[in-house]
Amino acid sequence: MWSIHRNPRIWENPLEFRPERFLNDLDNSNYYGNDFRFMPFGSGRRKCPGIPLAEKLLFFILASLLHSFEWRLPYGTVLDMSGKFGIVMKKKKSVLLIPTPRLTNLEINC
């Protein structure tokens, strides 16, 4: 999975964190396991059954966090995108971000 998502024949600068690369090809994106360039949910019989729920929840939660806070790295810190190999891909060094409330009366409604 790691090598598929970082194939230099498919992705320009595959080891560089550039989420905007997915915006240009948004209409042709297919992460249901049919396009083998990008398979975050697996494919075939072992495909994740919760894809529709994950799509809706991820969008809502991420949008809420981005809307409510300004996110930044601690002063003098450089973002390290190197990974640690194992059963799952982890970051070598954890990312620490500092959230600053963007809204004046930030309330969490559940």
GUBAVO-769434 format. One line per 10 residues: number of its first residue (from 0); for each residue y, z, x of N, C-alpha, C. Coordinates in steps of 0.02 Angstrom, whole numbers, plus 50000, padded with zeros to 5 digits. Example, Ala and Ser with C-alpha at 12.3 -4.5 7.8 and 13.67 -1.06 7.14 Angstrom:
2
0) 49716,50390,50660,49775,50390,50615,49835,50390,50660 ~ 49888,50354,50642,49947,50357,50684,50002,50394,50645
end
This chain:
110
0) 49941,50000,50041,50000,50000,50000,50063,50000,50044 ~ 50062,50041,50097,50119,50044,50141,50134,49976,50171 ~ 50082,49942,50195,50093,49877,50228,50115,49823,50178 ~ 50093,49827,50116,50115,49778,50066,50190,49785,50053 ~ 50214,49846,50047,50284,49857,50032,50330,49848,50092 ~ 50301,49839,50152,50341,49831,50212,50322,49768,50251 ~ 50300,49717,50215,50278,49654,50246,50340,49613,50266 ~ 50349,49600,50332,50409,49563,50354,50409,49490,50332 ~ 50351,49463,50311,50350,49394,50286,50379,49390,50215 ~ 50379,49446,50180,50405,49447,50111,50475,49478,50109
10) 50485,49533,50144,50548,49570,50141,50588,49562,50206 ~ 50652,49549,50200,50696,49548,50258,50711,49620,50278 ~ 50703,49636,50341,50713,49705,50367,50674,49755,50324 ~ 50608,49751,50323,50568,49793,50277,50571,49868,50290 ~ 50587,49888,50352,50589,49960,50367,50657,49991,50352 ~ 50704,49950,50332,50772,49973,50316,50776,49990,50242 ~ 50805,50048,50226,50813,50068,50156,50871,50028,50125 ~ 50853,49981,50082,50903,49939,50049,50882,49928,49977 ~ 50895,49974,49932,50873,49966,49862,50906,49907,49827 ~ 50962,49883,49852,50995,49826,49821,50954,49762,49826
20) 50904,49760,49870,50862,49700,49876,50826,49684,49811 ~ 50816,49734,49769,50781,49722,49706,50828,49699,49650 ~ 50893,49705,49660,50941,49684,49609,50945,49608,49603 ~ 50940,49572,49659,50946,49499,49658,50890,49466,49620 ~ 50831,49494,49622,50772,49464,49592,50749,49504,49532 ~ 50796,49535,49495,50780,49581,49442,50740,49548,49385 ~ 50758,49487,49367,50723,49453,49312,50652,49433,49331 ~ 50640,49421,49395,50574,49400,49418,50532,49458,49442 ~ 50558,49520,49437,50521,49578,49460,50462,49593,49415 ~ 50407,49610,49444,50347,49627,49407,50311,49682,49444
30) 50314,49743,49420,50279,49797,49454,50220,49822,49413 ~ 50193,49779,49370,50134,49797,49331,50069,49780,49366 ~ 50072,49760,49430,50012,49747,49468,49994,49673,49472 ~ 50036,49629,49444,50022,49557,49446,50057,49523,49505 ~ 50110,49552,49529,50147,49526,49587,50132,49572,49645 ~ 50096,49547,49695,50073,49590,49748,50124,49603,49803 ~ 50188,49587,49789,50241,49606,49836,50260,49679,49827 ~ 50252,49704,49767,50277,49771,49751,50232,49801,49697 ~ 50194,49853,49715,50146,49883,49668,50151,49959,49666 ~ 50206,49987,49641,50212,50060,49641,50165,50095,49593
40) 50139,50060,49542,50095,50091,49493,50023,50068,49499 ~ 50006,50036,49555,49938,50011,49564,49926,49948,49524 ~ 49863,49928,49519,49847,49868,49481,49775,49871,49456 ~ 49759,49826,49411,49691,49821,49386,49671,49880,49343 ~ 49607,49899,49347,49581,49954,49306,49611,50021,49325 ~ 49636,50027,49386,49664,50090,49409,49740,50094,49401 ~ 49767,50048,49363,49839,50047,49351,49860,50109,49311 ~ 49917,50136,49325,49942,50196,49292,49954,50182,49218 ~ 49925,50222,49172,49936,50212,49101,50004,50236,49077 ~ 50040,50273,49118,50104,50302,49098,50164,50261,49118
50) 50156,50197,49134,50213,50156,49156,50271,50156,49106 ~ 50260,50144,49041,50317,50143,48994,50354,50210,48991 ~ 50317,50265,48992,50348,50331,48992,50387,50343,49056 ~ 50358,50324,49113,50392,50333,49177,50456,50293,49180 ~ 50455,50232,49154,50516,50190,49154,50573,50223,49116 ~ 50557,50248,49057,50610,50279,49015,50635,50345,49045 ~ 50589,50388,49066,50610,50452,49092,50646,50446,49159 ~ 50622,50404,49202,50653,50396,49267,50725,50371,49260 ~ 50735,50322,49216,50802,50296,49205,50848,50350,49178 ~ 50826,50388,49128,50867,50440,49098,50884,50496,49147
60) 50835,50521,49183,50846,50576,49229,50890,50555,49287 ~ 50876,50497,49317,50916,50473,49372,50988,50460,49351 ~ 50997,50429,49294,51065,50415,49268,51103,50481,49257 ~ 51069,50531,49230,51101,50596,49218,51123,50629,49283 ~ 51079,50627,49333,51096,50657,49398,51153,50620,49433 ~ 51150,50554,49432,51203,50514,49464,51270,50522,49428 ~ 51268,50529,49362,51329,50537,49324,51360,50606,49334 ~ 51318,50656,49340,51342,50726,49341,51363,50750,49410 ~ 51337,50719,49464,51350,50744,49531,51372,50689,49579 ~ 51409,50708,49629,51425,50666,49687,51377,50688,49742
70) 51338,50643,49770,51286,50660,49819,51308,50638,49888 ~ 51299,50683,49938,51316,50665,50007,51271,50701,50056 ~ 51265,50673,50115,51228,50705,50169,51272,50759,50200 ~ 51242,50811,50229,51283,50860,50265,51322,50826,50321 ~ 51380,50853,50337,51423,50823,50388,51386,50814,50454 ~ 51391,50755,50483,51360,50741,50548,51286,50723,50545 ~ 51258,50718,50485,51187,50702,50477,51178,50627,50468 ~ 51125,50601,50499,51108,50530,50491,51042,50527,50452 ~ 51038,50482,50404,50978,50475,50363,50922,50444,50403 ~ 50866,50479,50410,50808,50455,50447,50757,50429,50396
80) 50743,50364,50397,50698,50334,50348,50626,50326,50374 ~ 50610,50355,50432,50542,50347,50458,50493,50388,50416 ~ 50432,50364,50413,50382,50396,50370,50326,50428,50410 ~ 50286,50468,50375,50228,50502,50403,50167,50476,50365 ~ 50119,50450,50401,50060,50420,50370,50011,50473,50347 ~ 49976,50459,50294,49925,50503,50266,49898,50471,50203 ~ 49868,50511,50160,49843,50485,50096,49902,50460,50055 ~ 49957,50496,50056,50019,50472,50025,50072,50466,50079 ~ 50119,50423,50068,50173,50413,50116,50226,50467,50107 ~ 50241,50503,50161,50293,50555,50159,50346,50538,50210
90) 50404,50567,50200,50456,50560,50251,50440,50605,50309 ~ 50455,50582,50369,50443,50623,50429,50487,50685,50427 ~ 50549,50674,50405,50597,50729,50402,50625,50731,50331 ~ 50624,50788,50300,50649,50795,50231,50723,50777,50227 ~ 50742,50749,50170,50812,50731,50158,50847,50789,50123 ~ 50903,50809,50149,50943,50861,50118,51008,50829,50094 ~ 51021,50832,50030,51083,50806,50001,51122,50863,49970 ~ 51186,50858,49973,51229,50909,49944,51259,50882,49879 ~ 51241,50912,49822,51270,50890,49758,51336,50926,49745 ~ 51386,50889,49727,51450,50917,49707,51462,50896,49635
100) 51473,50945,49589,51483,50927,49519,51540,50877,49510 ~ 51527,50825,49473,51576,50773,49460,51614,50788,49395 ~ 51581,50823,49349,51610,50838,49284,51640,50908,49285 ~ 51694,50918,49249,51727,50984,49250,51688,51037,49211 ~ 51658,51018,49156,51620,51067,49116,51546,51045,49113 ~ 51513,51051,49169,51444,51028,49175,51398,51075,49136 ~ 51366,51048,49085,51318,51086,49046,51253,51047,49043 ~ 51198,51083,49046,51133,51050,49041,51107,51062,48971 ~ 51098,51009,48933,51072,51013,48865,51001,50988,48864 ~ 50956,51030,48840,50886,51010,48835,50868,50998,48762
end
